[in-house]
Amino acid sequence: MNRRLSFSASVAALVTSFWLATAYSGLPPIESVEDAVKFESSLFIPTGKFWDRPTGVPGAPGQLIRSEPAENYRIPHGASATRLLYWSNDLYERPTVASAVLIKPAGTAPKGGFPLVVWAHGTMGVGQMCGASNSVDVGYNVMPLLTQGFAVLAVDYAGLATEGGHGYMNKIVNATDVINAVPAAQKAVTGVTRRWVAIGHSQGGQAVWGVAEQQASLRDPHYLAAVALAPAVGGAALIESNANQPGALFYPVYIARAIKQQFPNFDIDTILTPEAAARYDDLVNKGCYFYAQAAFAQVKPGSVLKKDWTSQPYVSDFFAINQVGNKSSSGPLLVAIGKTDAATPPAVIESQAEKACAAGNSLVLRSYPGDHVEMLQTSLADVTAWIKDRFAGKVVTGACTY
């Protein structure tokens, strides 16, 4: 059967912000990788010299490399955007280069600056071309946060926009990039608070959960809290579910890429079927989220992973390193669930939240109407109010609340 990818649904899944989904809904569906390439060429700014790794001795994590005002983003009139490049670390504490964009709302900043939220996006792709800072819409969900009066620091994660390869779904690396973006941004731009809150969705939800865990030892006095929206924290069970779900069949290939990035000796052919492995290079090098959906439009659910994939070398190591909920974290953590979310099922997230509660962490778990994408809209008012309470110094009562 020829499975047509609904253009409006696909855009909603990535771009998310309600007005953008509506704006794109009148366009024809993406039916081929050629259509996807054409559409993504309108979404992404080609990477250029700004994102190049500097020569010489690497700087300390969080050190600003360079910044520049950016005018090629679709942001509200009067808002300002600053693109920045900074030093970060990989899993083995080797220097990496990461990038981000800081957007300030229009108007005069309040006393002390606009409250700073650090946005960690969900899956946009795994190739260098798929960063938020080289996306004309700065990825997705940035504008709704901006309209709430926040300055939004949208993080790419190293290897998106920059060279070196993206550590997809690597909790420690992605969280490190989020944390190191903050001092770099505050060096580059004035008019934002030193205090900050991390907020992320899906892959980014896992990342900011990792931020909360790292802060247990880092203890940044300016870090206030984290918000994990529909976090992708299900490990192997989540990927198994994706492998049998139309529209999500490319995620196992992305995970194969993630394991390979973390463990170079890993062989993708040990877990991917020949049909899925044949698309591996294209998914990494030729496109982003929409390309991946189009590339797997004709693939049968259940035909991308080998039956014994979880027993292969490095697989269990990858998921063990990237598990959440089994460590102490710092500050309050709001975990938000979409009640009808099939991509990150509520039961999976609840299980991880229970582990975090058992470890004595301060966690608030709330459910909202909608699926993986819709919950971003239905949770927005409540989530932003919760964040503003943290900036106001209000205390979250109870070690773990549901």
N, C-alpha and C positions, 0 to 999 in steps of 0.2 A: 504494500500500500504506500502511495506517495504521501508522506507526512509533511504537511505544510506547517512551517514555523510561523505562528501568528506574530506579525511585526510588532503590534502594540504590546502583546504579552512579553515578547523578548525584550523590548525596550524597557518595559516596566521592571523586568527581572534584573536589569543592570542599572539603568538610569534612575529608576525608582521614583524620583520626585514627581508628585502627582501631575503638575502642570506640564512637565516634559513628556510624560507618558501620553497625556491627552494630545499634546502638540504633534507627536509622531504617529498617532493612531490612524490618520488618514492615508498613510503611505502603504504601498503594496507589501505583501509578506516576503520575507526572505526565504527563497526556495532553493538556493544553491550557495556554494562557497563563493562564487563570483559575486552574487548579490551581497553576501556578508562583507567581502573585501571592499566593495564599493561603499557600503554604508559605513564601515569602520574608518574608511579614509576621510569621511566627513566628520567623524567624532574625534580623531586623534591628530595631534600636531606632530609632524615628524621630529624625532629626536635630533638635536644639533649639538654644537660645541659646548653649550652651557652645561650639559649633563656629563661631559667628558671627565674622566678621572685625572686629577692633577699629577704632575710629575713631582719627584722629590719625596721627602720623608713624610709618611702619613701623620695626620694630626691625632689628637686625643678624641675619644668618642664624644660626640656632641659638639665638636668644634666646627664652626661655620667655614666652609670653603669659599663660597661665593653666593651672592644673591643679586636679583634684578627685579625691577618692576615689570609686571606682565600685563599686557592689554589684550591678549588674544583668547581670553576666557569669556564665556557667556555668564556674566554675573550682573546683579542689579545695578542700575544707574547710581553712581556715587560710591559704590563699594570699591575697594582697592585690593589688588592681588600682588603678592611678592613671591617669586619663585626662589627656592633656596636649595643649595647642595651642601651636604655636611658629612662628617666622618661617623661611621658606626662600626659594629663588630659582627662577625659571623659566629656560628655556633662554637668555634674553636678559638674565639677572641682574636682572630686575624682582622686587620683593618679592611673595611668595606666603605663604599661610597653610596649614600642614599640621597633621595631628593624628596621635596615636599612643596606645598603651596600654602601660604598663609593669606587668608582673605578676611579683611575687616569690613564691618558693615558701613553703610553710608552714615554721614553725620559726625558729630563731635563725640569723642570717647567720653564715657563717664569718668568721674574721679577715680584714679587708680588704673584706668584702662578698661577696654572691653574684656569681659570674662572669656578666658581661653579654653576652648574644647579641642581636643586632638582627635581627629576622625581617622579611624582605621577601616578601610573599605573591605568589602567582600570580594569574591572572585571576579576579576576583570580579565583574566588571562594569565599566562605564565611567561610570555615573551617580553623582550625589552620594550617593545612598542606599546605595551598595555598599561602604562602608568597613569595615575591620576593627574600628575603634573603636566603630562602631554596629552591630556584629554580636554577638549574645549569646555566640557561641563564639570571639570575637576572630578571625574568619576560620577558619583551619585550621592544623594542625600545631604550634600553640603549646603545647598540653597535653603532647605527647610530649617536647618540649624542656624544659618545666617539670619533668617528672618526672625528668629527668637532673640536676637541681640547679642549672639556670641561671635567672637572672632574664631574662625575655624581654621585649624592647621590640618590640612589633608595630606597624609603621609603616603608615599608610594610603596614602600618596602624596597630594600636594596635589590637591584636586578630588574626592577621595573623602571623604565626610563633610563636608568644607568646600566653600565656594563657589569658583567660578573655572574649573571644567572640568579633568578629569583628563587628564594627559599620558600616555595609555596607551602602553606599550612605548617610551617615550622614555628611553633609557638614562641620559642626562646628568641629566635632571630627576628621575627616580626615584632615582638614586644620590645626588643632592644632598639629597633629602628624607630618605634613610636616614642620611646623614652628619650633617645638621643636627638630627636627632631626638636624637642622643646627648647633647650638652651640655644640651639642654632637659630631658631626662629626669633627668640627674644633678643638675640644679638643683632639680628638683621632688621627688626621692625620695632618701633616704639608704639605706645598706645594700647598695649595688651597687658593683662595681669601676669604676675609671676606665678600665681596659683593656677592650677589647671586640672581638668577632668578629662579622662580618656573615654572615648565612646567608639564602639565598633560593631559591625554587622557581619554575621556569618564567619568567614575567615577572619575578619577583623574582630568579631566577637571573641573568638579564641585568642587573638592577639592581645586584646585588652585584659582578658582574664589572666594572661601571662604577665601583663604589666603589673596587675595587682599582686601577683606572686613575687615578682622581682622586687617590688617596693618593700616587701617584708625585710629584705636585707639592705636595699639601697637607702630607704627611709628619706626620700626627698621631702623636705618640710613643706614644699609648695604643692605636692601632689595631694589631691583631695579625695578622689573616688574614681571608679570605673563603671561603665555601663556596657554590658554585653548583650547585644540584640540578636536573637536567634543564633547563638554561637554554634559554630560547626565543631562540636566536641565529641562526636560519637565514635571516633576512631575507625577501626576495621568494620564494625557493624554499620556505620553510616555509609561507608564506601560500598559495601555489599548491597545496601539498599539503593544507592545511586545506580549501580550496575544493572538494576532491574527496573528502573524507572525511566520511561520515555522523557526526553528533554534533559536528562542528567547523565547520559551514558558516557560523556567525555570526562567526567570527574575522575574515574579510575585511571585514565591516561595522565591527567594532571598529577594524580598522586604518585604514579610511577615516575614522573618527572621529578616530583618532590623528593622521593626516596633516593633517586639517582643523584640529585643535587647534594643531598646530605651525606650519602654513602657512594662515592664515585665507582666502587667496584660492583655495585648492584647492577644486575642484568634485567632490563625491563621485560625481556621475553620470558622470564620465569613466572610472571604473574599475568601478563597480557596475552590474549589470544592473537593469532597472526592477523586477524582482521583489525583488531584495535591497534596493535603494534605498527601496522602499516600506516596509520594516521599520526603516529607519534611526532615525527619530525615536522610535519605540516602544522600541527597544533602548537608546537613550540616556536616555530620560525615564521609562519605566514599570517597569523591572525590572532584575534583575542576571543572574547566570550562568544560573540555572534558567529564567528568563523567556526568555533568548536561545535556549537549547536548545529550549524549547517552541515559540518563534516560528518556528524553522526545521525543525521535525520533519517537515513535509510537503514541504519543498523538495528538489528533485532535486540530487544532487551534480554539480558542474560547471556549475551554472547561476547562480552568484552573482557571478563576475568576468567582465568583458569580455576578449576574447582579447588585446587590445593594452594591457592595464592597466599593465604595467610601463613602458611608453614615455610615459605621460602626465606632464604637468608636476608636479613636486614629489615624485613617487614615488621616483625614484632618490635624490633628495636626502635624503629621510626615512631610507631604509635605509642610506645612506652615513654619516649622522650617528650612527646607532644600531648600527653594526657593532662587534663586539668582536674582540679578538685581534690587532689591528694596532697597538697602542700598548703602551708600557711600563706596568707595574703595580708596585705596592709590596706587599711581604709575600707569603707563600705563598698560593696559590689552589688549593683542592680543587674539581675539577669532577667531578660524579657523574652517571653515565649509567644509565638503565634499559635493559636489554638488549633488551627487546621494546617499547620506547617508539615508538609511531607518531606521537605529537603532536610530539615533538622528537627526530627520528631520530638514533641514535648516530653515523652517518656525518657528519651535519651538524655535530654538536658536536665530533667528533674533528677535523674540518677547521679549525674555529676554534681549537681547542687547539693544533694544529700551528703555526698562525700566531703564537700567543702564545709558543710555545716558540722559534720562529725569532727572535722579538724579544728573546730572552734572559730571559724571565720565569720565576719560580719557580712551576711548575704541577704538580699531581698529578692525573692522570686515572684514575678508577676506574669499573668497571662493576658493576652489581648486578642481581640477578634482578628481573623485573617490568616493567610498563609505566610510563607517566607518573606514575601515582598509586601503584602498588604499590612502586615503588622507594623511596618515602619511608619505608616500613616496613622494607624489606630493607636499607637503608643506614643506618638509625638508629644502631645500636650502633657501627658503624665510624666514622660521621661524628662522633658525639658524643665518641668516644675521641680522634679526630684534633683536635677542638676543645679538649678538655681538655689535650692535649699542648701546644697553643699557649699556654694559660694557665700551664702548668707550665714554660714557657721552653724546651721541647725544639725543636731545630733541624730543619727539613726539609732533608734532604740531597739534592743533585742539583738542577740547574737545571730539569729537566723529567723527570718519571717517569710511567710507565704501568704 
